[in-house]
Amino acid sequence: MFTAFIRFKKIFIFIFVFIFLSCKKDGDKPLKGDYSDILGGYNIHYTDTFSIFGYTKRIDTVFSSNSPIKFLGSHQDAVFGRTDASILTNFSIPNDITNVQFGPDPYLVHAELLLTVNSPDFTGDITKPLQYDVYLLQQPLAVNGYYSTKNYSLSSNVKIGTYTGTFTTIGNKQGIRIPIDYAFANSILTNTSALVNSEALQSTYKGFYITCKNSNLNPTTLQGHIASFNLNHPGTGMVLYYKPNGNNPLKEVQTFTFTFDGRNAKRVNEVEYNPFMSSDLQLQKQLQGDTAFGANHWFLKGMNGTRIRIYVPHLENLKKFGKILISRAELSVYIDQNKNPNTSPAPLKLALLASDSLGREKFTADQMSSFDFVRYGGDFISSEGKYVFNIPREIQQIVDGKRKNHGFWLVIANPERAFTSIRDHDIKNIVLGGHTSNKKARMVITFAIPK
């Protein structure tokens, strides 16, 4: 009877400590593991006295996936400098149609390239015009090839289309209409050997390079913009407007759309970023290696822009308390409203990654654990203007000596493991408070130590 009472008492203490730790904040749970040593009694402690240091680093290039969502445009603001996002794509005969014919005597009326806006996902001022140019590719895109966002010089000097202006209506969407050179479009209309199938078409016509980098911009009155376009949308493609039997005024004009999707589709982004063109001096200094300027602001830019190097030294000192159980380890970073361009919405998510001894990115222990990732965080909390990351497992392993503290990387990316390496899905930018500013980052650790 006495033994049963003692067992019940121990179970009660265990449950009490578990609930106490779990209810400190919503979603908080102690780490999985052996809780037998909790039965002797633990005290809960908080600390936010850790020094945090950070600075901005350049990203030269990122992998560009073959997804249909692609960025296009040019944007120059007074904070981040100038960015030009271009699209390289082949084009296909829709639905794997073979032996396409446009009539016994096809007559081309005109042709245009249509690009449909994906969503209001943009940087800059979409009310200002850009110059959209279309060039032929000088060599085909490898359908199974690897491409990054760097300049591959795949474009030829043959321009087949140009348009200067803002978005127009395409169906029930907004988009861009670029008139295509008559001679080029007519050659496709009458080239029956290239219309046998998509493979023959892509062998004859290598594809398009679509760019706005010839736009004349300035950071004050003509910033330009970069928007995302859906290359799989029915309103996107190269459209031929023709009559099948000569220029008969009594016959209606018919249309045929070559698509940018399908079995052999290849779509990649090229991004040229010049952070030294009319940009913030503090950004320039950090990218030139003067890390001391990270005290004021951190400049975070998506795609092949920038990332933030963060150090939280002396985490190992927590082991002076003995064997501790870390319940929460929250790193909060705050946006600086006074420094951010008003025309650039904040990224919806950021990812905080660990660093190895060579400065390479790796997942935190919390991202690797399905149990702990549900409380990892990384979402933008607009009401408080901040991002919060909870990484107790990572800090626990550092304190226990199972991981070295080589610092962290803050990047614009989805923090889920399957998506973190895909960096071409968000081209936004954000300015965060540096480590000594009024909006400085803060690390708060909640842990239990023996009584």
Residue, then its C-alpha position, 0 to 999 in steps of 0.5 A: m500500500f505504501t509502495a503504491f502511494i509512493r508510485f502515485k506521488k512520483i507520477f503526480i510530480f511528473i505530471f505536474v512538472f510536465i504541465f507546468l513546463s508545457c503551459k508557459k506559452d501556447g504550444d510549449k512542450p518539454l522535449k521528448g526524452d527521459y524525465s525520470d530525473i525530473l522527479g527530484g524537483y526542478n526550478i523554472h528559469y528564464t534568461d534573455t541576457f545573451s548577446i547577439f551579433g549579426y551582419t549582412k552577407r551576399i548570396d551570389t546565386v541560387f538554384s532556379s527550379n522548373s516551377p511554373i511561377k517565375f519572377l519578371g521585372s526590374h526594381q531599383d529602390a534607395v535601400f537595396g539597389r537594383t534587381d533585374a529578374s528575367i525568364l528563360t523558357n522554351f515553348s510547346i505545342p499544347n496537349d501533345i498535339t502532333n502535325v499541327q496545320f493552320g490551313p491550306d493557305p494560312y495568313l498571319v494577322h499578328a502575334e503576341l506573347l501573353l504573361t499572366v500575373n500569378s498574384p499580388d506578390f511583388t516588390g516595387d511600384i506596379t503602377k510604373p511602366l517597364q520595358y519588356d523585351v523578348y529575345l531568342l535563345q541561342q541554344p536550347l534549355a536542357v529539360n533535365g538540366y540544372y540551372s541557377t539564377k546566374n547569367y548564363s549568356l544564353s540569350s541571342n541578340v535577336k529581339i523579336g518583341t518589345y513592349t513598354g507599359t504597365f499591366t493590362t487585362i488578360g481574361n479576368k487577370q492582369g498581365i503583360r501583352i508583348p507584340i511579337d515580330y511578324a516575320f518570326a511568327n509567320s515562320i512558325l505558322t508556315n514551318t510544317s516540319a517544326l509543327v510535327n510535335s513539341e520536340a521538333l518545335q523546340s529543336t527548331y526554335k530554342g525558346f525565349y529570353i524575356t527581360c526588363k533590364n533595359s528599363n530606365l529606372n531611378p530609386t525615387t520617381l521610377q522604381g519599377h517592380i518585379a512581379s510573379f507570373n504563372l507560366n501554366h495559366p491558360g492566359t499565358g503563351m505565345v498566341l498566333y492570330y491567323k486566317p486559314n485560307g488567305n487574307n479573306p476579309l469575310k473570314e474570322v480570325q482564329t487563334f492558336t496558343f503555344t504554351f510554356d507548360g507541358r511534358n518538355a517544359k523548362r522555365v528558369n529565372e535569371v536574376e542580376y542584383n546590383p547592391f551598389m547602385s543607389s543603395d543604402l550605405q550601411l548595406q554596401k559597407q556590410l557587403q564589403g566586409d565591414t561587419a560592424f555596420g550590422a549593429n544598426h540594420w540587417f538587410l535581408k533580400g530574397m532569391n540571390g540577394t542576401r542572408i544574415r549571419i547571426y552569432v549567439p555566443h556563450l550558449e554553452n555557459l548554460k551548462k554551469f547550472g548542471k543538467i538542465l532541460i530547455s523548454r523554449a529557446e526563442l529568437s525574435v527578430y524585428i523589422d525596422q519600419n523606418k528603413n523598409p521601402n513602403t512598396s515591398p510587403a514583408p516576406l510571409k516566412l523566414a528560415l533560421l538555419a544552423s551553421d557548420s564550421l565552414g559556414r555552410e547552412k544546415f537544418t537546426a535540430d528542431q527542423m529535423s524533428s517532426f515533433d519539434f517543428v510544429r513549434y519552430g515558428g518563422d511566420f511573420i507576426s504583422s501585429e508585432g512586426k517580428y519573426v519568432f523562431n523556437i529552437p530548444r532542441e538545437i540549444q539543448q544539444i549545444v549545451d549538452g555538447k552534442r553540437k558545436n555553436h557555429g552560429f546561424w543563418l537567417v534567410i528568406a525561405n519556407p523553413e519546412r525541410a522540403f522547401t528550405s533549399i528552394r530559394d527562387h519562390d520569394i524575391k521580397n526584401i526586408v530590413l531588420g533591426g541590428h544587434t544594438s538598435n531599438k529593434k534588436a534581435r532577442m534570445v529568450i531561453t526558458f529552462a529547468i534546473p535541479k533544486 
